[in-house]
Amino acid sequence: MSVKKMTTSEFNKAIQQDGVQLFRFWAPWCPPCMMMKPFYRDAEQRVGKAALFAEVNIDEQQALAARHGIRSIPTLVVYKNGKEVQRMSGVMSSKDIAALAEKHR
């Protein structure tokens, strides 16, 4: 598996699925976002198929970011069975990201 880049239509389809989905809202010009990128990918490797790991570039998907009220980046939004269940902002370690995914399994 690998982290999936999301468009608005892909995002809408993903949240209709059962299970846990993690969405990292980020931008390439954001140093904390770039710092978190390898941690997010490592967490995805740790968790495997137990959760969908996806990312939303806020520059490319401005309407999606606005719809979710993203005010700071990086922001990690966790969905389970179509509903947002948790949101965290700021850089997180791979261990903390993996634990967040496991918490909502």
C-alpha positions in Angstrom: 0.0 0.0 0.0 1.0 3.6 -0.3 -0.4 7.0 0.7 -3.1 8.0 -1.8 -3.3 11.5 -3.2 -6.9 12.7 -3.0 -9.1 14.9 -5.2 -12.5 16.0 -4.0 -14.3 13.2 -5.8 -11.9 10.6 -4.5 -12.3 12.0 -1.0 -16.1 11.8 -1.2 -15.9 8.2 -2.4 -13.3 7.2 0.3 -15.4 8.5 3.2 -18.4 6.4 2.1 -16.4 3.3 2.7 -16.4 1.3 5.9 -13.3 1.4 8.1 -10.8 4.0 9.1 -9.4 6.7 6.8 -6.7 9.2 7.7 -6.4 12.3 5.6 -3.3 14.5 5.9 -4.1 18.1 4.8 -0.8 19.7 3.7 1.0 22.0 1.3 4.5 21.7 -0.3 5.6 25.2 0.9 4.9 24.2 4.5 8.1 23.1 6.4 6.2 21.3 9.2 4.2 19.5 6.5 7.3 18.4 4.8 8.8 17.3 8.1 5.7 15.1 8.8 5.6 13.5 5.4 8.1 10.6 6.1 6.4 10.0 9.5 3.0 9.7 7.8 4.4 7.2 5.3 6.1 5.2 8.0 2.9 5.1 10.0 1.1 3.8 6.9 3.6 1.0 6.6 3.1 0.1 10.3 -0.7 0.0 10.1 -0.9 -1.5 6.6 -4.4 -2.4 5.3 -6.1 -1.6 8.6 -6.6 2.0 7.5 -6.6 4.1 4.4 -3.8 6.7 4.5 -4.4 9.6 2.1 -3.3 13.2 1.6 -4.9 16.4 0.4 -2.8 19.1 -1.0 -4.6 22.3 0.1 -3.2 24.3 -2.9 -4.7 21.8 -5.4 -7.9 21.1 -3.4 -8.8 24.5 -2.0 -12.6 23.8 -1.9 -12.1 20.5 0.0 -9.8 22.2 2.5 -12.4 25.0 3.0 -15.2 22.5 3.3 -13.4 20.9 6.2 -12.4 24.1 7.9 -8.7 23.6 7.6 -7.1 26.6 9.3 -3.6 25.3 9.9 -1.4 22.6 8.4 -0.5 19.9 8.7 -3.9 18.7 9.9 -4.8 15.1 10.2 -8.5 14.3 9.9 -9.7 10.8 10.9 -12.9 9.3 9.5 -14.6 6.1 10.5 -17.5 4.7 8.6 -18.3 8.0 6.9 -18.0 10.3 10.0 -15.2 12.4 11.2 -14.1 11.0 14.6 -10.9 13.0 15.3 -8.8 15.9 14.1 -5.2 16.8 15.1 -3.0 19.7 13.9 0.7 20.0 14.0 3.6 17.6 13.3 3.0 14.1 14.7 5.5 11.2 15.0 4.9 8.0 13.1 4.2 6.2 16.4 1.5 8.7 17.3 -0.1 8.6 13.8 -0.1 4.8 13.9 -1.6 4.8 17.4 -4.3 7.2 16.2 -5.3 4.8 13.3 -5.3 1.8 15.7 -7.4 3.7 18.2 -10.3 4.0 15.8 -10.1 0.5 14.3 
